Amino acid sequence: MELVKLLGFEVVKESQIEIPEEHKEIVRKRTKKSNESPERLLDWDDVKDSFKLS
């Protein structure tokens, strides 16, 4: 926490964060699409090693 204060970051409680309704709607649509077609999703354990960090 000292580093956060030293760097000037502001600590915000989760209850203080406002998520725009349009962002919530995007998540709802994606969740619905995933629930309707779970076979289209990839398992993290199967794909995580294919990522390359540069």
PDB file of N, CA, C, O and CB in Angstrom:
ATOM      1  N   MET A   1       0.825  -1.189   0.000  1.00  0.00           N
ATOM      2  CA  MET A   1       0.000   0.000   0.000  1.00  0.00           C
ATOM      3  C   MET A   1       0.871   1.255   0.000  1.00  0.00           C
ATOM      4  O   MET A   1       0.498   2.286  -0.559  1.00  0.00           O
ATOM      5  CB  MET A   1      -0.940  -0.003   1.207  1.00  0.00           C
ATOM      6  N   GLU A   2       2.020   1.149   0.628  1.00  0.00           N
ATOM      7  CA  GLU A   2       2.922   2.311   0.660  1.00  0.00           C
ATOM      8  C   GLU A   2       3.363   2.675  -0.755  1.00  0.00           C
ATOM      9  O   GLU A   2       3.435   3.853  -1.107  1.00  0.00           O
ATOM     10  CB  GLU A   2       4.161   2.023   1.550  1.00  0.00           C
ATOM     11  N   LEU A   3       3.658   1.651  -1.568  1.00  0.00           N
ATOM     12  CA  LEU A   3       4.066   1.900  -2.953  1.00  0.00           C
ATOM     13  C   LEU A   3       2.934   2.545  -3.740  1.00  0.00           C
ATOM     14  O   LEU A   3       3.165   3.452  -4.539  1.00  0.00           O
ATOM     15  CB  LEU A   3       4.502   0.593  -3.632  1.00  0.00           C
ATOM     16  N   VAL A   4       1.728   2.082  -3.517  1.00  0.00           N
ATOM     17  CA  VAL A   4       0.565   2.658  -4.188  1.00  0.00           C
ATOM     18  C   VAL A   4       0.451   4.135  -3.846  1.00  0.00           C
ATOM     19  O   VAL A   4       0.226   4.968  -4.724  1.00  0.00           O
ATOM     20  CB  VAL A   4      -0.728   1.910  -3.791  1.00  0.00           C
ATOM     21  N   LYS A   5       0.605   4.449  -2.589  1.00  0.00           N
ATOM     22  CA  LYS A   5       0.529   5.846  -2.153  1.00  0.00           C
ATOM     23  C   LYS A   5       1.695   6.663  -2.718  1.00  0.00           C
ATOM     24  O   LYS A   5       1.516   7.799  -3.156  1.00  0.00           O
ATOM     25  CB  LYS A   5       0.523   5.926  -0.615  1.00  0.00           C
ATOM     26  N   LEU A   6       2.889   6.065  -2.700  1.00  0.00           N
ATOM     27  CA  LEU A   6       4.073   6.746  -3.203  1.00  0.00           C
ATOM     28  C   LEU A   6       3.939   7.087  -4.685  1.00  0.00           C
ATOM     29  O   LEU A   6       4.361   8.157  -5.123  1.00  0.00           O
ATOM     30  CB  LEU A   6       5.306   5.886  -2.977  1.00  0.00           C
ATOM     31  N   LEU A   7       3.354   6.178  -5.446  1.00  0.00           N
ATOM     32  CA  LEU A   7       3.179   6.392  -6.886  1.00  0.00           C
ATOM     33  C   LEU A   7       1.976   7.275  -7.205  1.00  0.00           C
ATOM     34  O   LEU A   7       1.766   7.654  -8.357  1.00  0.00           O
ATOM     35  CB  LEU A   7       3.029   5.059  -7.592  1.00  0.00           C
ATOM     36  N   GLY A   8       1.197   7.598  -6.195  1.00  0.00           N
ATOM     37  CA  GLY A   8       0.073   8.504  -6.389  1.00  0.00           C
ATOM     38  C   GLY A   8      -1.195   7.844  -6.898  1.00  0.00           C
ATOM     39  O   GLY A   8      -2.110   8.526  -7.359  1.00  0.00           O
ATOM     40  N   PHE A   9      -1.256   6.512  -6.816  1.00  0.00           N
ATOM     41  CA  PHE A   9      -2.465   5.825  -7.245  1.00  0.00           C
ATOM     42  C   PHE A   9      -3.559   6.007  -6.205  1.00  0.00           C
ATOM     43  O   PHE A   9      -3.293   6.102  -5.006  1.00  0.00           O
ATOM     44  CB  PHE A   9      -2.188   4.329  -7.486  1.00  0.00           C
ATOM     45  N   GLU A  10      -4.765   6.051  -6.679  1.00  0.00           N
ATOM     46  CA  GLU A  10      -5.898   6.195  -5.781  1.00  0.00           C
ATOM     47  C   GLU A  10      -6.540   4.822  -5.585  1.00  0.00           C
ATOM     48  O   GLU A  10      -6.838   4.120  -6.552  1.00  0.00           O
ATOM     49  CB  GLU A  10      -6.930   7.226  -6.338  1.00  0.00           C
ATOM     50  N   VAL A  11      -6.745   4.455  -4.338  1.00  0.00           N
ATOM     51  CA  VAL A  11      -7.396   3.191  -4.034  1.00  0.00           C
ATOM     52  C   VAL A  11      -8.901   3.428  -4.054  1.00  0.00           C
ATOM     53  O   VAL A  11      -9.420   4.270  -3.321  1.00  0.00           O
ATOM     54  CB  VAL A  11      -6.926   2.619  -2.653  1.00  0.00           C
ATOM     55  N   VAL A  12      -9.590   2.676  -4.901  1.00  0.00           N
ATOM     56  CA  VAL A  12     -11.029   2.843  -5.065  1.00  0.00           C
ATOM     57  C   VAL A  12     -11.720   1.558  -4.645  1.00  0.00           C
ATOM     58  O   VAL A  12     -11.313   0.465  -5.040  1.00  0.00           O
ATOM     59  CB  VAL A  12     -11.392   3.216  -6.531  1.00  0.00           C
ATOM     60  N   LYS A  13     -12.755   1.693  -3.851  1.00  0.00           N
ATOM     61  CA  LYS A  13     -13.534   0.529  -3.438  1.00  0.00           C
ATOM     62  C   LYS A  13     -14.399   0.064  -4.605  1.00  0.00           C
ATOM     63  O   LYS A  13     -14.835   0.860  -5.437  1.00  0.00           O
ATOM     64  CB  LYS A  13     -14.412   0.858  -2.198  1.00  0.00           C
ATOM     65  N   GLU A  14     -14.631  -1.231  -4.643  1.00  0.00           N
ATOM     66  CA  GLU A  14     -15.425  -1.812  -5.725  1.00  0.00           C
ATOM     67  C   GLU A  14     -16.799  -1.154  -5.837  1.00  0.00           C
ATOM     68  O   GLU A  14     -17.325  -0.984  -6.937  1.00  0.00           O
ATOM     69  CB  GLU A  14     -15.586  -3.312  -5.511  1.00  0.00           C
ATOM     70  N   SER A  15     -17.366  -0.790  -4.711  1.00  0.00           N
ATOM     71  CA  SER A  15     -18.695  -0.174  -4.703  1.00  0.00           C
ATOM     72  C   SER A  15     -18.687   1.225  -5.316  1.00  0.00           C
ATOM     73  O   SER A  15     -19.748   1.764  -5.634  1.00  0.00           O
ATOM     74  CB  SER A  15     -19.228  -0.105  -3.281  1.00  0.00           C
ATOM     75  N   GLN A  16     -17.498   1.823  -5.486  1.00  0.00           N
ATOM     76  CA  GLN A  16     -17.392   3.160  -6.059  1.00  0.00           C
ATOM     77  C   GLN A  16     -17.229   3.134  -7.580  1.00  0.00           C
ATOM     78  O   GLN A  16     -17.283   4.179  -8.229  1.00  0.00           O
ATOM     79  CB  GLN A  16     -16.227   3.893  -5.433  1.00  0.00           C
ATOM     80  N   ILE A  17     -17.032   1.959  -8.141  1.00  0.00           N
ATOM     81  CA  ILE A  17     -16.810   1.835  -9.580  1.00  0.00           C
ATOM     82  C   ILE A  17     -18.145   1.708 -10.292  1.00  0.00           C
ATOM     83  O   ILE A  17     -18.965   0.854  -9.954  1.00  0.00           O
ATOM     84  CB  ILE A  17     -15.907   0.620  -9.899  1.00  0.00           C
ATOM     85  N   GLU A  18     -18.352   2.555 -11.268  1.00  0.00           N
ATOM     86  CA  GLU A  18     -19.583   2.487 -12.053  1.00  0.00           C
ATOM     87  C   GLU A  18     -19.276   1.862 -13.406  1.00  0.00           C
ATOM     88  O   GLU A  18     -18.393   2.322 -14.130  1.00  0.00           O
ATOM     89  CB  GLU A  18     -20.216   3.898 -12.229  1.00  0.00           C
ATOM     90  N   ILE A  19     -20.009   0.816 -13.734  1.00  0.00           N
ATOM     91  CA  ILE A  19     -19.841   0.155 -15.023  1.00  0.00           C
ATOM     92  C   ILE A  19     -20.992   0.611 -15.913  1.00  0.00           C
ATOM     93  O   ILE A  19     -22.160   0.454 -15.556  1.00  0.00           O
ATOM     94  CB  ILE A  19     -19.809  -1.418 -14.875  1.00  0.00           C
ATOM     95  N   PRO A  20     -20.660   1.177 -17.073  1.00  0.00           N
ATOM     96  CA  PRO A  20     -21.724   1.652 -17.964  1.00  0.00           C
ATOM     97  C   PRO A  20     -22.654   0.510 -18.381  1.00  0.00           C
ATOM     98  O   PRO A  20     -22.218  -0.626 -18.566  1.00  0.00           O
ATOM     99  CB  PRO A  20     -21.116   2.314 -19.210  1.00  0.00           C
ATOM    100  N   GLU A  21     -23.917   0.826 -18.522  1.00  0.00           N
ATOM    101  CA  GLU A  21     -24.915  -0.180 -18.899  1.00  0.00           C
ATOM    102  C   GLU A  21     -24.562  -0.837 -20.226  1.00  0.00           C
ATOM    103  O   GLU A  21     -24.793  -2.033 -20.405  1.00  0.00           O
ATOM    104  CB  GLU A  21     -26.306   0.453 -18.984  1.00  0.00           C
ATOM    105  N   GLU A  22     -24.007  -0.072 -21.156  1.00  0.00           N
ATOM    106  CA  GLU A  22     -23.655  -0.652 -22.457  1.00  0.00           C
ATOM    107  C   GLU A  22     -22.559  -1.715 -22.312  1.00  0.00           C
ATOM    108  O   GLU A  22     -22.547  -2.683 -23.072  1.00  0.00           O
ATOM    109  CB  GLU A  22     -23.191   0.454 -23.426  1.00  0.00           C
ATOM    110  N   HIS A  23     -21.650  -1.556 -21.361  1.00  0.00           N
ATOM    111  CA  HIS A  23     -20.627  -2.569 -21.125  1.00  0.00           C
ATOM    112  C   HIS A  23     -21.248  -3.822 -20.500  1.00  0.00           C
ATOM    113  O   HIS A  23     -20.892  -4.948 -20.849  1.00  0.00           O
ATOM    114  CB  HIS A  23     -19.515  -2.009 -20.215  1.00  0.00           C
ATOM    115  N   LYS A  24     -22.174  -3.605 -19.580  1.00  0.00           N
ATOM    116  CA  LYS A  24     -22.866  -4.737 -18.963  1.00  0.00           C
ATOM    117  C   LYS A  24     -23.624  -5.530 -20.021  1.00  0.00           C
ATOM    118  O   LYS A  24     -23.652  -6.760 -19.978  1.00  0.00           O
ATOM    119  CB  LYS A  24     -23.831  -4.252 -17.861  1.00  0.00           C
ATOM    120  N   GLU A  25     -24.237  -4.829 -20.967  1.00  0.00           N
ATOM    121  CA  GLU A  25     -25.001  -5.494 -22.021  1.00  0.00           C
ATOM    122  C   GLU A  25     -24.089  -6.333 -22.916  1.00  0.00           C
ATOM    123  O   GLU A  25     -24.477  -7.417 -23.351  1.00  0.00           O
ATOM    124  CB  GLU A  25     -25.760  -4.459 -22.862  1.00  0.00           C
ATOM    125  N   ILE A  26     -22.900  -5.847 -23.190  1.00  0.00           N
ATOM    126  CA  ILE A  26     -21.931  -6.619 -23.987  1.00  0.00           C
ATOM    127  C   ILE A  26     -21.611  -7.928 -23.278  1.00  0.00           C
ATOM    128  O   ILE A  26     -21.593  -8.989 -23.902  1.00  0.00           O
ATOM    129  CB  ILE A  26     -20.627  -5.801 -24.229  1.00  0.00           C
ATOM    130  N   VAL A  27     -21.359  -7.853 -21.980  1.00  0.00           N
ATOM    131  CA  VAL A  27     -21.046  -9.056 -21.205  1.00  0.00           C
ATOM    132  C   VAL A  27     -22.236 -10.009 -21.190  1.00  0.00           C
ATOM    133  O   VAL A  27     -22.063 -11.220 -21.322  1.00  0.00           O
ATOM    134  CB  VAL A  27     -20.644  -8.683 -19.766  1.00  0.00           C
ATOM    135  N   ARG A  28     -23.444  -9.469 -21.029  1.00  0.00           N
ATOM    136  CA  ARG A  28     -24.648 -10.319 -21.022  1.00  0.00           C
ATOM    137  C   ARG A  28     -24.799 -11.060 -22.349  1.00  0.00           C
ATOM    138  O   ARG A  28     -25.112 -12.251 -22.368  1.00  0.00           O
ATOM    139  CB  ARG A  28     -25.911  -9.469 -20.747  1.00  0.00           C
ATOM    140  N   LYS A  29     -24.574 -10.351 -23.462  1.00  0.00           N
ATOM    141  CA  LYS A  29     -24.700 -10.979 -24.788  1.00  0.00           C
ATOM    142  C   LYS A  29     -23.661 -12.077 -24.975  1.00  0.00           C
ATOM    143  O   LYS A  29     -23.966 -13.150 -25.496  1.00  0.00           O
ATOM    144  CB  LYS A  29     -24.554  -9.926 -25.902  1.00  0.00           C
ATOM    145  N   ARG A  30     -22.440 -11.804 -24.550  1.00  0.00           N
ATOM    146  CA  ARG A  30     -21.372 -12.799 -24.701  1.00  0.00           C
ATOM    147  C   ARG A  30     -21.625 -14.014 -23.822  1.00  0.00           C
ATOM    148  O   ARG A  30     -21.373 -15.148 -24.231  1.00  0.00           O
ATOM    149  CB  ARG A  30     -20.012 -12.182 -24.358  1.00  0.00           C
ATOM    150  N   THR A  31     -22.126 -13.775 -22.611  1.00  0.00           N
ATOM    151  CA  THR A  31     -22.440 -14.888 -21.714  1.00  0.00           C
ATOM    152  C   THR A  31     -23.553 -15.746 -22.302  1.00  0.00           C
ATOM    153  O   THR A  31     -23.479 -16.975 -22.276  1.00  0.00           O
ATOM    154  CB  THR A  31     -22.846 -14.367 -20.322  1.00  0.00           C
ATOM    155  N   LYS A  32     -24.577 -15.097 -22.828  1.00  0.00           N
ATOM    156  CA  LYS A  32     -25.689 -15.827 -23.438  1.00  0.00           C
ATOM    157  C   LYS A  32     -25.207 -16.656 -24.621  1.00  0.00           C
ATOM    158  O   LYS A  32     -25.574 -17.823 -24.762  1.00  0.00           O
ATOM    159  CB  LYS A  32     -26.790 -14.856 -23.886  1.00  0.00           C
ATOM    160  N   LYS A  33     -24.386 -16.050 -25.468  1.00  0.00           N
ATOM    161  CA  LYS A  33     -23.857 -16.744 -26.640  1.00  0.00           C
ATOM    162  C   LYS A  33     -23.015 -17.952 -26.219  1.00  0.00           C
ATOM    163  O   LYS A  33     -23.100 -19.012 -26.838  1.00  0.00           O
ATOM    164  CB  LYS A  33     -23.016 -15.781 -27.504  1.00  0.00           C
ATOM    165  N   SER A  34     -22.215 -17.797 -25.180  1.00  0.00           N
ATOM    166  CA  SER A  34     -21.386 -18.895 -24.685  1.00  0.00           C
ATOM    167  C   SER A  34     -22.238 -20.010 -24.088  1.00  0.00           C
ATOM    168  O   SER A  34     -21.942 -21.190 -24.272  1.00  0.00           O
ATOM    169  CB  SER A  34     -20.395 -18.381 -23.643  1.00  0.00           C
ATOM    170  N   ASN A  35     -23.288 -19.636 -23.377  1.00  0.00           N
ATOM    171  CA  ASN A  35     -24.172 -20.640 -22.781  1.00  0.00           C
ATOM    172  C   ASN A  35     -24.953 -21.408 -23.847  1.00  0.00           C
ATOM    173  O   ASN A  35     -25.246 -22.592 -23.681  1.00  0.00           O
ATOM    174  CB  ASN A  35     -25.142 -19.974 -21.805  1.00  0.00           C
ATOM    175  N   GLU A  36     -25.282 -20.729 -24.931  1.00  0.00           N
ATOM    176  CA  GLU A  36     -26.031 -21.369 -26.012  1.00  0.00           C
ATOM    177  C   GLU A  36     -25.157 -22.292 -26.850  1.00  0.00           C
ATOM    178  O   GLU A  36     -25.658 -23.254 -27.431  1.00  0.00           O
ATOM    179  CB  GLU A  36     -26.661 -20.318 -26.901  1.00  0.00           C
ATOM    180  N   SER A  37     -23.864 -22.015 -26.922  1.00  0.00           N
ATOM    181  CA  SER A  37     -22.944 -22.814 -27.741  1.00  0.00           C
ATOM    182  C   SER A  37     -21.636 -23.056 -26.996  1.00  0.00           C
ATOM    183  O   SER A  37     -20.596 -22.537 -27.404  1.00  0.00           O
ATOM    184  CB  SER A  37     -22.667 -22.113 -29.087  1.00  0.00           C
ATOM    185  N   PRO A  38     -21.663 -23.822 -25.929  1.00  0.00           N
ATOM    186  CA  PRO A  38     -20.439 -24.025 -25.154  1.00  0.00           C
ATOM    187  C   PRO A  38     -19.332 -24.728 -25.942  1.00  0.00           C
ATOM    188  O   PRO A  38     -18.161 -24.619 -25.580  1.00  0.00           O
ATOM    189  CB  PRO A  38     -20.754 -24.822 -23.916  1.00  0.00           C
ATOM    190  N   GLU A  39     -19.675 -25.433 -26.993  1.00  0.00           N
ATOM    191  CA  GLU A  39     -18.664 -26.140 -27.786  1.00  0.00           C
ATOM    192  C   GLU A  39     -17.733 -25.183 -28.533  1.00  0.00           C
ATOM    193  O   GLU A  39     -16.651 -25.583 -28.960  1.00  0.00           O
ATOM    194  CB  GLU A  39     -19.342 -27.069 -28.780  1.00  0.00           C
ATOM    195  N   ARG A  40     -18.141 -23.932 -28.693  1.00  0.00           N
ATOM    196  CA  ARG A  40     -17.314 -22.957 -29.394  1.00  0.00           C
ATOM    197  C   ARG A  40     -16.203 -22.384 -28.516  1.00  0.00           C
ATOM    198  O   ARG A  40     -15.319 -21.679 -29.003  1.00  0.00           O
ATOM    199  CB  ARG A  40     -18.178 -21.836 -29.913  1.00  0.00           C
ATOM    200  N   LEU A  41     -16.254 -22.688 -27.224  1.00  0.00           N
ATOM    201  CA  LEU A  41     -15.253 -22.175 -26.294  1.00  0.00           C
ATOM    202  C   LEU A  41     -14.036 -23.084 -26.259  1.00  0.00           C
ATOM    203  O   LEU A  41     -14.132 -24.289 -26.493  1.00  0.00           O
ATOM    204  CB  LEU A  41     -15.846 -22.030 -24.891  1.00  0.00           C
ATOM    205  N   LEU A  42     -12.894 -22.486 -25.963  1.00  0.00           N
ATOM    206  CA  LEU A  42     -11.662 -23.248 -25.843  1.00  0.00           C
ATOM    207  C   LEU A  42     -11.285 -23.340 -24.371  1.00  0.00           C
ATOM    208  O   LEU A  42     -11.505 -22.409 -23.597  1.00  0.00           O
ATOM    209  CB  LEU A  42     -10.520 -22.601 -26.671  1.00  0.00           C
ATOM    210  N   ASP A  43     -10.716 -24.473 -24.003  1.00  0.00           N
ATOM    211  CA  ASP A  43     -10.285 -24.679 -22.632  1.00  0.00           C
ATOM    212  C   ASP A  43      -8.950 -23.962 -22.414  1.00  0.00           C
ATOM    213  O   ASP A  43      -8.029 -24.100 -23.219  1.00  0.00           O
ATOM    214  CB  ASP A  43     -10.163 -26.197 -22.311  1.00  0.00           C
ATOM    215  N   TRP A  44      -8.851 -23.207 -21.341  1.00  0.00           N
ATOM    216  CA  TRP A  44      -7.648 -22.434 -21.062  1.00  0.00           C
ATOM    217  C   TRP A  44      -6.409 -23.324 -21.002  1.00  0.00           C
ATOM    218  O   TRP A  44      -5.363 -22.959 -21.538  1.00  0.00           O
ATOM    219  CB  TRP A  44      -7.806 -21.672 -19.753  1.00  0.00           C
ATOM    220  N   ASP A  45      -6.512 -24.477 -20.362  1.00  0.00           N
ATOM    221  CA  ASP A  45      -5.358 -25.370 -20.242  1.00  0.00           C
ATOM    222  C   ASP A  45      -4.872 -25.846 -21.606  1.00  0.00           C
ATOM    223  O   ASP A  45      -3.694 -26.169 -21.761  1.00  0.00           O
ATOM    224  CB  ASP A  45      -5.707 -26.571 -19.369  1.00  0.00           C
ATOM    225  N   ASP A  46      -5.751 -25.894 -22.586  1.00  0.00           N
ATOM    226  CA  ASP A  46      -5.365 -26.338 -23.926  1.00  0.00           C
ATOM    227  C   ASP A  46      -4.710 -25.232 -24.752  1.00  0.00           C
ATOM    228  O   ASP A  46      -3.960 -25.525 -25.683  1.00  0.00           O
ATOM    229  CB  ASP A  46      -6.576 -26.862 -24.660  1.00  0.00           C
ATOM    230  N   VAL A  47      -4.977 -23.981 -24.430  1.00  0.00           N
ATOM    231  CA  VAL A  47      -4.469 -22.890 -25.270  1.00  0.00           C
ATOM    232  C   VAL A  47      -3.430 -21.989 -24.619  1.00  0.00           C
ATOM    233  O   VAL A  47      -2.743 -21.249 -25.325  1.00  0.00           O
ATOM    234  CB  VAL A  47      -5.598 -22.057 -25.705  1.00  0.00           C
ATOM    235  N   LYS A  48      -3.294 -22.025 -23.318  1.00  0.00           N
ATOM    236  CA  LYS A  48      -2.431 -21.067 -22.624  1.00  0.00           C
ATOM    237  C   LYS A  48      -0.981 -21.106 -23.095  1.00  0.00           C
ATOM    238  O   LYS A  48      -0.318 -20.068 -23.108  1.00  0.00           O
ATOM    239  CB  LYS A  48      -2.479 -21.325 -21.147  1.00  0.00           C
ATOM    240  N   ASP A  49      -0.474 -22.266 -23.480  1.00  0.00           N
ATOM    241  CA  ASP A  49       0.921 -22.365 -23.903  1.00  0.00           C
ATOM    242  C   ASP A  49       1.144 -21.837 -25.315  1.00  0.00           C
ATOM    243  O   ASP A  49       2.287 -21.663 -25.738  1.00  0.00           O
ATOM    244  CB  ASP A  49       1.381 -23.800 -23.822  1.00  0.00           C
ATOM    245  N   SER A  50       0.070 -21.582 -26.041  1.00  0.00           N
ATOM    246  CA  SER A  50       0.231 -21.063 -27.393  1.00  0.00           C
ATOM    247  C   SER A  50       0.463 -19.552 -27.419  1.00  0.00           C
ATOM    248  O   SER A  50       0.783 -18.991 -28.467  1.00  0.00           O
ATOM    249  CB  SER A  50      -0.986 -21.406 -28.220  1.00  0.00           C
ATOM    250  N   PHE A  51       0.302 -18.889 -26.262  1.00  0.00           N
ATOM    251  CA  PHE A  51       0.545 -17.447 -26.180  1.00  0.00           C
ATOM    252  C   PHE A  51       2.047 -17.196 -26.064  1.00  0.00           C
ATOM    253  O   PHE A  51       2.762 -17.881 -25.332  1.00  0.00           O
ATOM    254  CB  PHE A  51      -0.214 -16.819 -24.970  1.00  0.00           C
ATOM    255  N   LYS A  52       2.494 -16.195 -26.807  1.00  0.00           N
ATOM    256  CA  LYS A  52       3.911 -15.838 -26.750  1.00  0.00           C
ATOM    257  C   LYS A  52       4.019 -14.408 -26.257  1.00  0.00           C
ATOM    258  O   LYS A  52       3.420 -13.493 -26.823  1.00  0.00           O
ATOM    259  CB  LYS A  52       4.603 -16.006 -28.142  1.00  0.00           C
ATOM    260  N   LEU A  53       4.780 -14.230 -25.209  1.00  0.00           N
ATOM    261  CA  LEU A  53       5.011 -12.898 -24.673  1.00  0.00           C
ATOM    262  C   LEU A  53       6.267 -12.338 -25.306  1.00  0.00           C
ATOM    263  O   LEU A  53       7.294 -13.012 -25.376  1.00  0.00           O
ATOM    264  CB  LEU A  53       5.129 -12.922 -23.127  1.00  0.00           C
ATOM    265  N   SER A  54       6.178 -11.103 -25.766  1.00  0.00           N
ATOM    266  CA  SER A  54       7.377 -10.541 -26.386  1.00  0.00           C
ATOM    267  C   SER A  54       8.037  -9.543 -25.487  1.00  0.00           C
ATOM    268  O   SER A  54       9.064  -8.969 -25.850  1.00  0.00           O
ATOM    269  CB  SER A  54       7.047  -9.894 -27.705  1.00  0.00           C
TER     270      SER A  54
END
